[in-house]
Amino acid sequence: MPSILTRLIGGDLAALTADPLGEFVRRSRLGGVVPLKIGVARGHLVSDPALVRHVLLDNIDNYDKHTPAFDAVRVVLGNGMLTSGGSFWKRQRRISQPAFHGESVHHFAPIMSRLASETADAWSRAAAAGEPVDACTDMMKVTLRIVAETLFGDDLAESAAEVNRVFPVILACLAARVSSPIRPPLWLPTATNWRLRPALQSLNSIVEGLIATKRRRLAVRSGPQGGHRDLLTILMLARDAETGEAMGDAQLRDEVMTLMIAGHETTANALSWLWYLLDRHPDEQERLRAEIIAATGGSAPTVDDLPRLPRLKAVIQETLRLYPPVWMFDRRALGPDDLTGTKVARGDLVIFCPYAIHRLPDLWSDPEAFRPERFEAGREEQKNKFAYLPFSAGPRTCIGNSFAMIESQIIVGTLLSRFRARLADPAPITPRPRVTLRTSRPVTLRLEQAPLA
């Protein structure tokens, strides 16, 4: 239920707090641009792909990310690519882009495969003992390990336990900040800040120490040795193609924090939903296992096998349609605009809800149904890039989308090559919209060891 403070602030905030997903879905189906009043702010819910394109691409320079939601996470992420804007964001994007090109991502695939196999080994021990596994927890663990090792290489080993300790605290505090209508500064002694400050200080100390260590090594070596490059090294060595500038330590810190937090929780939540959907559609689980046999002979797939696993990719894409981790995002208007007759004033919020857009009957046939074939080559439903927004769209499309897709395919393919998985509790699981779209309870799986070869 909405808090007393939420009700006092008034407008649409109470309804959107009580049932955000249902309310956004209902309002998005009204068509056009739907007005919203969120406290003193004026908002516009935009669900028409043509207008999504207008704001995120055609008139992108008229909008920034200085919104209450982004301000709430900026206290942790700083001014990284997710939260920054304008010329600074463009510069950061130019410098960072080479780190996420196909060749660079492929370089990290063996790390993904090794850590996915270690997760499979842990699942094997649980299955042998007749114990269930918590897919939500395990997907969080493996994606955090992947992003940490690809960012830092072996240098994080001594601090891994501390990172694992503080990360859940930081994520919980971020969720509390985003869901609260009032976001006090970090120095104010609120209950959330009492938890967040020491956890953030600890993680900052680790990240800043790793940056300093890399700087010293590069100064001695004049570059990485042996052809090995972690993401932090790549970002540190990168130069802006237009100015020749490199990132300073403060900028590197913000980008590292962004990649660590945004780069693992979103993928982990999507994979948790995928295991839920595969339980609801066991025929799809068998189809994927058959596809893996045909592509690999029964082994865990490597990055080179992924082009021969189109159904696996489609299942992940359909999971992202039904349960997009970034279920809602917004922009602030820097100047007036016109959205097909709706006047947008300076300071207004334009709000997008991928969860709702992905359920519009005019865009998706039988939108509540799980149908991975929507994403087979040439299907009409996937041709409008502004109707499918799990990674946003336009120039600010998530820079790590290829990384996340390859990572997801390797993790799921590795686990399916060794197990059949079913929910330990068959009761429905519902979505909980927080910073990302989480499951209402743990996705607890009972495993059958069923190696393909």
HELIX and SHEET records of a PDB file:
HELIX    1   1 ILE A    4  ILE A    9  1                                   6    
HELIX    2   2 LEU A   13  ALA A   18  1                                   6    
HELIX    3   3 PRO A   20  SER A   28  1                                   9    
HELIX    4   4 PRO A   49  ARG A   53  1                                   5    
HELIX    5   5 HIS A   54  ASP A   58  3                                   5    
HELIX    6   6 ILE A   60  ASN A   62  5                                   3    
HELIX    7   7 PRO A   68  LEU A   77  1                                  10    
HELIX    8   8 GLY A   86  SER A   96  1                                  11    
HELIX    9   9 GLN A   97  PHE A  100  5                                   4    
HELIX   10  10 GLY A  102  ALA A  128  1                                  27    
HELIX   11  11 ALA A  135  PHE A  152  1                                  18    
HELIX   12  12 GLY A  153  SER A  159  5                                   7    
HELIX   13  13 ALA A  160  SER A  179  1                                  20    
HELIX   14  14 ALA A  191  ARG A  221  1                                  31    
HELIX   15  15 LEU A  231  LEU A  237  1                                   7    
HELIX   16  16 ASP A  249  ARG A  280  1                                  32    
HELIX   17  17 PRO A  282  THR A  296  1                                  15    
HELIX   18  18 VAL A  303  ARG A  308  5                                   6    
HELIX   19  19 PRO A  310  LEU A  322  1                                  13    
HELIX   20  20 PRO A  354  ILE A  357  1                                   4    
HELIX   21  21 PRO A  372  PHE A  375  5                                   4    
HELIX   22  22 GLU A  380  GLN A  382  5                                   3    
HELIX   23  23 GLY A  394  ARG A  396  5                                   3    
HELIX   24  24 ASN A  401  LEU A  416  1                                  16    
SHEET    1   A 5 VAL A  33  ILE A  38  0                                        
SHEET    2   A 5 ALA A  41  VAL A  46 -1                                        
SHEET    3   A 5 LEU A 349  PHE A 352  1                                        
SHEET    4   A 5 PHE A 329  ALA A 333 -1                                        
SHEET    5   A 5 TYR A  63  ASP A  64 -1                                        
SHEET    1   B 3 VAL A 133  ASP A 134  0                                        
SHEET    2   B 3 THR A 444  GLN A 449 -1                                        
SHEET    3   B 3 PHE A 419  LEU A 423 -1                                        
SHEET    1   C 2 ASP A 337  LEU A 339  0                                        
SHEET    2   C 2 THR A 342  VAL A 344 -1                                        
SHEET    1   D 2 PRO A 431  PRO A 433  0                                        
SHEET    2   D 2 LEU A 437  THR A 439 -1                                        
END                                                                             
